[in-house]
Amino acid sequence: MRGSAYTLGQKTIIADEMKNRALLNQKTASELITLYRSPLYVYDLAKLKERVKELLDYCKTIDCTVRYAIKANPHPRIIKLFDELGLHFDASSDYEADEAVSAGVDPVKISLSSQQPPGDMNKTLRSGIKFVATSLHQLDLVSKAARKENIAVRLNPGLGAGHNRRTTTGGVISSFGVWHEYIPKVLDWQLQTGININRVHIHIGSGGDSQIWRQAIQKSLELVNQMPSVEILNMGGGYSIARVAGEESADMSQIMTVFKYELANFAKQTGRHLRLEIEPGTWLVGNAGFLLCKIVDIVDTGKRGFNFIKLDSGMNDLLRPAMYGAQHPIEVLNNSKSTKDYVVVGHNCETGDIMTPAPGDPEGIKPRNLPEGAIGDLVVIGGAGAYGASMRVVGYNSFPSATEVFINE
Ligand SMILES: Cc1ncc(COP(=O)(O)O)c(C=O)c1O
C-alpha cells in the first residue's frame, strides 16, 4: 500500500505567514486599547476568511470534509463565520458541541471525539452529532444506548507527532483512541452488537513534523484495511504553522496531494473508495489572532542577570509559552531606535510565567532583542489565535481574562 510518486517537499518556512505581525501598528493598537481595556485578544476576520478559502481550495480536487477543531478557538463569531464558509466541525467535549449548536451549527455537521464520554449518550446520539468512540469503554456505552447507528472509532495508530511530547497524541505515551492492536476487539464488538462503524478517526498530535503525513496516512490505511465497514477516514488536525522565523509551516497543498495519492492507491489495491476528513484548528486560526497588552514594569537582575519586561497579561491569557516553551512573535509598539535583550514575563505570581522561554523548554529562558521599552508601552504577541483564549487559566491571582475583539470586518 506504499507509493512514492509524490514526496513532500523540503521543509518550508513560510515567512509570509509572519508578515501579519505588523498588522497591529501602533495607531490601531492604541485605538483598540482606548476603546477596550488591556489585555485584549484581537482577531483578524479577513485573515480567518482567507485561510478557510485557501484550505478549501487545496481540497477541491479531493472528496474531503474539512472540520474546524473547535478547541483551537471556540469564539461563537469564529464558529459562525466558519459555518457560513462551509466548514464542518470537530468537538472535543459534549460541552464544546453544545456551544457550536448554540452558535447555529447543524448537529449533523459536528463530529464529537472526547476523552470523557458525553454526559448523556442517548441525547448525543439522538441529536445527530457524529459520535466518535475513543475507547473500548465508550464503545460499550454506545451499545447500551437506545439509538444505534453509524459511529466512528478513534484509533491510536502507534505513531505520534507533536511540537513536543505534550502535544503528541499517538504512540504508547498517549491515552487517546483505541490502541491499534485492539482492532480485533473492535471488530468483535461490531459483530456482537450489529452496530456499524463507518468512520475511523486518527489524530497523531499538534504541530509536529510537517513531513510526517505520508507515513501517517499509510499507517492509517493499513488499519482501515483491517476494518471492512469503514468508508470515511478522518486524518485529524495537527498541521503546523510558522509563528516565528525558523519554524516550519505545513504545506497543505502538498499534504492534500499526498493524501489523494495514497487514497487512490488504496482504492486501486482494495476496491474501496474512502472519503477523507481533516480537522485543522491551528492552521486556520493560529496566525489570525494577537494578544495586545501593556508593559507594567521593567526590572533587571544586575550586571550578570537579565532585563525583564513585565506585562499586564501572561500565562492566564496565553499559556502556550509557559506550558510548551512555545515561541510567539513579540513586538514592543514604540518608536525607540535602540534595542535591548529582554526576558518578557507575565503578571502572574509564578516564576514559570514567561513569554520568552527557550524553544520547547518551558523551564529555560531565551531573552529577545526588542525595541527598548518603557512602562505603558503596548506590546503585541502574535500567533495567538489558536489555544490562546481557549486555553486560558481562569481564577489564578483573580486576574480577569483578556477581552476578545475582531478587526477587518
Ligand atoms: C482530535 C483533534 N482533532 C484536531 C485537533 C486540532 O489540532 P491542531 O490545532 O493542531 O490542528 C486536535 C488538537 O488537539 C485534536 O485533539
The ligand as an ORCA input file, in Angstrom:
! r2SCAN-3c Opt
* xyz 0 1
  C      -8.930     15.241     17.795
  C      -8.280     16.506     17.393
  N      -8.513     16.979     16.172
  C      -7.958     18.145     15.759
  C      -7.132     18.874     16.581
  C      -6.573     20.152     16.075
  O      -5.193     20.208     16.119
  P      -4.440     21.460     15.522
  O      -4.972     22.663     16.189
  O      -3.017     21.217     15.837
  O      -4.716     21.454     14.050
  C      -6.844     18.398     17.868
  C      -5.945     19.131     18.756
  O      -5.540     18.724     19.793
  C      -7.444     17.176     18.288
  O      -7.235     16.696     19.510
*
